[in-house]
Amino acid sequence: MCLWGGIMGFAIAFDTLAYSQELQAAGVPAQQAEAMARAQSKALEKMVASQEIATKSDLLQVKQELIKWVLGVAASQTAIILAVIALLHKG
């Protein structure tokens, strides 16, 4: 089964048959494995429909924000260290 959703039209491939067979191979009864596969499929559908999946654009935005924060913290730390050195050097 291939789930489609969201504005971007991204897809998540989820093979309910293979999932069910994998569970059965691990000893899960067939009826229970099939129910678990359906439940997993529904959960993925809801996740896609509610757009809880980060897109590449979302990740790029977060990456850019993190870089800004890291550079800001590094600059602040450098300024503090230089100020402490200057104070120690005077004394």
Secondary structure, 3 states (H helix, E strand, C coil): CEEEECCCCEEEECCHHHHHHHHHHCCCCHHHHHHHHHHHHHHHHHHHHCCCCCCHHHHHHHHHHHHHHHHHHHHHHHHHHHHHHHHHHHC
